[in-house]
Amino acid sequence: MKWQTAWVHECSDFSTLPFKMAELTEVVQMTMNVSGNAVRFELSNLYGTEDLRFNEVSFSTDEKFHVKHRIYFDDNGIVTIKKGTTIITDALEFKIIPGMKIFLRLVSNKSQKYMDFANTYDTSMTNAVIVRKAGTSPLLRQTLGARRGWFCLSKVEVYSDYQAKVISIIGDSLVEMGYISDSLMALLYKQFPGKAVVLNYGVSGQRMLNDAPQDEPLFATFGIKTREMLPKVLQNSPDLVLVCTGLNDLILPIFSQEAQNQLVKAQELFMEFEYIYEQIRSKGSQVMLGTITPFEIGHTQEIHTSVMEQNIITRIKLNKFLQQKYQNQLVSSALLVENDGFRLLKQYDLGDHIHINKVAGEIIAQSIYKKVVTAVGLE
């Protein structure tokens, strides 16, 4: 028996755009695919400037918490997370079975700022709700096109006697939003109950070659570059790492003054893909690389710039480089969602001409499902 990571959704650094709440109740839904007899949670305050206190942290298998179990930390029902740290809660003895949806509720009546923030757009496997009142029972809503966020919860561990295969996905908002990861979860969890887990390490705005720009508060939330995330991703010794990143290296120079001085070439991005690939392989994990999906910024002359057109060409060149070297380890995401003119097909556009929607996420997940099954030995 040992603790196995059963769910991950990376918290981003919102210290430049903190959420100030006089009171808070949040509920987070997670879907398990591990059998075990105990569960515990990682709570994060890595980016906070003050300690966070929760009057109550509760667990349930019912989103209305008709039956609930108190979660403790160091035998204390008042859970405090010191600034700059993460904590692992005390274990709760509870039988966890594959396919089970579990719910965690965090309540605080203390006015405080929350800076560790995570979110999903696909609510099929992970969902959340936040209200500015302590001690209430907010209801989760099922949506596919709206952000559902939460604070501080970053990981779930289950005490299990069976080691499931671990598939970790690293990347930007296309990963964070859940359309690809949750669609892959749904396929794997149905076919292989108890045998595989999908862990989401997506951070909106993440780039390959540079850390987050600091010229605007929103840009500063975009996090460290991909290679700096690898130690966290690899600490679970994943059987497979799926890398879906690079889009923001091409998009951010259109918006950020700082990023305008960080224009990238296809060969530079390709070399970074090679580095990341080798770093993951050196730790014994399989790797799959995703091609960069198409993008377009608006339709007016002011926004539709020469830089954008240049970076669209860079995207096409990079994808050709990846196809030539990593054909057997490649997820051809772009080919699945773009037209003959290398633009995002309307039926796969979330609406901003940058992000793919749930339908596209399902198509990409279906295209890699068999490759994932073979790579991690689930057949």
N, C-alpha and C positions, 0 to 999 in steps of 0.2 A: 504494500500500500504506500502510495506517495501522493503529494499534492501535484495536480496537473492543471495547467492553465486551460480553462474551458471557454473563456470569452475575453476579448480585448477590444476596446475602442479608445484610441489614443486621445488624451486631453491636450488641447492647444493652449498656448500662452496668450491669455487675454489681459495681461497686465497693463497694456496701453489702452484698453477699452473695458475696464472692469465693470461687472454687474453689481450694483449696490442694492441690497435687499434689506428692508427693515425686518421682515419675516420671510420665511421660506418653507414651502413643502414641495418636494420633487419626488416623482415616481419614475423608475427606470425599469423597463421590461427587457429581459435577456432570454435567449433560447439556448438551452443546453443540449449537448450531444455526447455527454460523458456519464457513465454510471459511477456512483459513489455513495458514501454514507456520511459525508460532511461537506460543508461549503464555507468559504471565507472570501472577503472582498478587499481589493486594494483601493484605498481612498487617497486622493492626490491633492496636495496644496503646494506643489513645486513652485508655482509662480506667484503665490500670494505674498503680501507684505505684512500680514498679520496672521496670528493663529485663527483657525476656524473652529467653531464649536457647534455641534449638533445635539439638541436636546434628546433626540430619539433617532435611532436607525433601526428599521424593522424589515424583516424578510417575510415574504408570503408567496404562495403559488396562486393567489387570487388577487387580481388588480385592485379590488375594492378592500382588501385586507380584512375580510371578515374573520379569518384566522391568521394571526401574525405571530412572529417570533422575534424577540428583541435581539439585536446584534450589539455585542460589547467589544470594547477595546481595553485591554489590560484590566478585565473584569469590571469595567466602568460603563454604565449605560449612557453617561454623557460622553460623547465621542469628540475628542479634540485632536485636530491635525495641526501640528506646529508648522509655521511658515517654512517654506523651502524643503518640505519633506513629503514622503508618502508613508502610509501606514498599512499594515495588514491586520484586519480585524480578527478577533478571537474566532475560533472555529465554531460553527453551529452544526450540531449533529442532526442530519436530515437526509433522508434517502433521495438522491437525485437520479433520475432516469432519462435516457435519451428522448429528445422531443419535448421535454418539459419546459414550459415557460415559467421563469421565476421573476419576482418583482422585489425591488429594493426601494424603500421610502426613507428619505432623509428630511428631518424637520429641525428648523431653528427658529427661535423667537428673538435672536440677537441680531441687531443691525450690523451687517458686515459685508465686505466686498469679496466677490468670487471671481477668481482669475484663471482657474483651471476649468476649461469649457470644452465639451464634446457635443457632437450632434449627428443626426442622421436624417436623410430625406426618405429613405425606404423604411417603412415601419413594420414590415412583415416579420422580421426576426428580432429587431431591436427597436424600442420605442421609448418615448419619454414625455413628461409633462412637468412644467414648472408653474407654480402659483405664488403670489406674494402674500401668503397668509400661512401661519403656523397651525398645524393640527387639523387640517382639512383632508378630504379624500378626493383629489382631482382625478378626473377620468381621462384615460388615454384616447387619442383619436387616431384612426387609421388614415394616413394620407400618403401620397406618392410625390407631391410637388411642393411641400412646405417643410421648413426646417423644424425639427424636434430636438431641442437641446437639453442638456443637464450639466450639473457641476460635479466635479471631484471624483466620480466613479470611473475607474480606468481598467479594472481587471477583476475577473472572477476565477477562483481556483476551487477544484473539487478533489476530495480525498478519494482516490480510486486505486483499484488493483489492476487496471488495464490501461496501457499507454496508447492512447489514440494517436493517429497520424496528425501532424500539425502542418497546416497550410497557412502561412503568414502572407498578408498582402500589404505592400508598402507603396506609398505614392501620395498624390495630391487630392484635391476635392473629388475627383472621379472615383477614388477609393473611399474617402471619408463619407460620401453621400450614401453609400451602401448599395447602390443599384447593381454593381457587379458582385460585391462580396456576399450580399444577402441572397442574390439569385444563385450563386455557387453553393452557399450554405444549404439552401432549400433542396437543391439537387443531391448533394452529398449526404445530408442528414436523413433524407427519405430512403436513399438506397443503402446507406451504410450506417445504421443507427449504432451509436456508441463507438464508432471506429475512426472518426475524423472530426477535427475542429478547424474552423476558419477564424483567423485572428486579424482584425482590422487595425492597421497602423497608419491609416491615411491622415494627412494634415492638409487642410485647405491652403492652397497657395504655395505649397512646398516646391522648391526648385532643385535641380541637380547640381548646378555649378556655383550657386551663391546662396547665402543665408537670406533671411527676410529683409527687404528694404526697410529703412527706418525713417523715410521721409514723410510718411503718413501713419497715424495710429492703426488703421486697418491693415495696412501692408505689414506692419510690425508683428501682427499675429500669425504670419505665414510660416514661421518656424525655421529651424536649421535645415541645411541642405541634406539631400538624401543619404549621402555616405555617412554623415554624422548620426543618422538614425539607426544605422546597421547594428551597433552593439545591443541596443534595446531589442531589436527584432530577432537577433540571433541568440539572445540569452535563453530562449525556450528550446534551442536546438531543433528548429523546424525541419521537417522532412522536405518541404518545398517552400521557396519564397517566390512570390509573384510580384514583379516590379512594374508598376504602371505610373510613370512619372515623366517629366520633361516638358509638359505642355506650358507650364508657367515661365520657363526660361524664354519662351517665345512670345507669350502674351504680356507679361509684366512691363517690358520696355515701352509698350504702347501707352501705359497709364502712369507708371512711376518715373519721376525725374531721376531718381537714383539708378533705377534699372536701365534707363536709357544709355547709361555709360557701361552697361554690362551686356551688350549685344553678343550673341553667341553664334558660332558657326557649326554646321552639321558635323564636321570632323571632331570638334571639341566635345560636343554632346556624345558622339559615338565613343570616343575614348573614355568618357566617364561611365558610359554603360559597360564598357569592357572592364573597367576597374571594379565597378560594383559587382558585376558577374563573377569575377575572379575572387573577390573578397568573400562572397557568399559560398562559392564552391570550396574555398580553402577551409571552411568550417564544416564541411561535410554535407551541406544541404544542396538539394537540387534547385535549379533556377529556371524561371520562365520570364521572358521579357515581353512587355506589351508595346506595340507600335503606338505612336502618338496620333490621337484622333484629330480630325479637322476642326478648325475654328475660324470664325470671322467676327470682326468687331464692328457692329453697326453697319449702316448703309449710307452715311453722309460723307461728304468729301473731307470734313474736318477730322472724322474719326478713322475713316478708311484710308490709312496713310501708306506711304511707300515702305515704312518700316514693317508694317503688317504684311504687305505683299512679299517683302524680302523674307520674313520669317515663315510665311506659308511655304515658300520654296525650300527653306532650310528644313522644315518638317518633312517634306516629300523626299529630299535627299537623305535625311537621317533614316527614314523608314526603309529606304532602299539599301543603305549600309547594313542595317540590322537584318534585313531579309537575306542578304548575301552571306553573312557570317553565322547567324543564329537560327537558321531556318527550322531546325528540329526543336529548338527551345523558344520559339517565338509564338506569341499570341498576336495574330494579325488583326487587331481591334479596328484599325483604321479602315481596312478593306471592307469590313462588315457594315460600316455606317456611313461611308462616303460615296458620292456619285462619281461619274466619269470625269468631272471637273475638279475632283479632290476637295469638294465642299461637303459639309455635313448634310445628310439627307433630312428633309423636313420632318419625316415621321419619327426620326430619332433625336430630334432637337428638343431640349428641355424648354427652350424659348429664348435663350440668350445667345444662341449661335456658338456657344462654347461648351456647354455641358450636355452630355447625353442623358436621355430619360430612362425610365424603368424598362421599356421595351428593348432598348439598345443594350442595357445591362443584362437582360435575360439572354439576348442573342449572343453576347460576348461570353457569358458564363457557360452557355450550352456548347459553344465552340471549343472551350478549353476543358470541359468536364472530363472527357475521355483521356485527354493528355494528363490531367491531374491524377486521375485514378491509376493510370499506368505508372506515372512518375513516382508515386508514393507507395505503390504496391498494394492497392486495395482490391485488385482483381482476384 
